[in-house]
Amino acid sequence: MRKYFGTDGIRGRANGVITPELALKVGQAAGLVFLRGDHRHRVVIGKDTRLSGYMIETALVAGFTSVGMDVMLLGPMPTPAVAMLTRSMRADIGVMISASHNPFEDNGIKIFGPDGFKLSDDVEREIERLIDSNLQTKLAGSNDLGRAKRIESVHARYIEFAKRTLPRALTLDGLRVVVDCANGAAYRVAPETLWELGAEVIAIGTEPDGFNINRDVGSTAPEALVGKVRELRADIGIALDGDADRVLIVDEKGQRVDGDQLMAVVARSWQEDQRLTKNGIVATIMSNLGLERYLGGLGLGMVRTAVGDRYVLEHMREHGYNLGGEQSGHIIMSDYATTGDGLVAALQLLSVVQRQQRPVSEVCHCFEPLPQVLKNVRYGAGREPLRQDSVVTAIEGARQRLGEGGRLVIRPSGTEPVIRVMAEGDDRDLVVQVVDDVIEALRKVAA
């Protein structure tokens, strides 16, 4: 168990969980862990557009400089851009201040190693140990303190990086694109990248005020994007989340395209171009069975991991896959990035659309998703409903009724006292009944 780090860095209410004191200690502890060698150490820090980003950024700067690290401040930048710039600028650490798709009241601290990848559990535990230690005895001397400066050219560097993930001769000429930046970290770079590639760009969610990140915009609230695509008869809508590491697509009819369909498009394209490093992809237990069957029809496999792009990436790195992701829109393409990149994933789709000269609705309708039902049950403190005999019996009965043609996933939440029950299969009525039966059994013992 870790005290501060969750599955995606440290996250919580600003000035509640994420305080200036904690941010200061995180900067000191992480800096100490990565002080290796005699060179002048450096850290790059990016952020999204939350009001609390100023407070946390300043505290982190104090922490890193107090242990002798120089700090380069990037300003509002997508998470994948921070990961890329950590490697590109030969930094010892990269830090992203963001709570992703959460409301503005929350914030978080994500840390990348010098290779641009998120930290291992062991390194996070070492940072936690130092946070709770007497850091005063480990600070740099007066002559060895770090300096901080703001870097202005990084937006152009990331835009060029994103553009170079496409074939040199490919342009987006003739495409009308609506991009929703969630009033978040990509509000500058995403519209400019698309415009420089030749698209006609209509941008929404590009007026951050510190409070409106993810509010009625972005990948978790795509209604505004759907309306704008239909209103302007656009060819495609692209919705990013607050830190732009995931994406949701809307086709020209206003229909939503999730991460499963997007992975199917890219997998088939890369298979045809012989670009897949393994004969398949990595997804999570939440990806639709329809995706697995579609890939099987192409002769491709699909490995499932626990929910979280961190676990997808770990399996990709360990077993040599270069494509993976989540239904929610975290698409990881390790040929380009060390984390999910919503803009790059959208560009890969657009390259297929341009080459095939077909509407997005046709390109992205690779398979018919199987009926999938997800419901949650909240349980009382100290309760362990999944250990109860009645619940075990209900789950076993549900699995037998679904048979080999369906799936049942029971998943306790990692952040709240909630159990998630998901089932899918060819018969929607059966799927609904199975989920309701398990939910009923859980409710009887959960209070």
Order of alpha helices (4+ residues) and beta strands (2+ residues): beta-alpha-beta-alpha-beta-alpha-beta-beta-alpha-beta-alpha-beta-alpha-beta-alpha-beta-beta-beta-alpha-beta-alpha-beta-alpha-beta-beta-alpha-alpha-beta-alpha-beta-beta-alpha
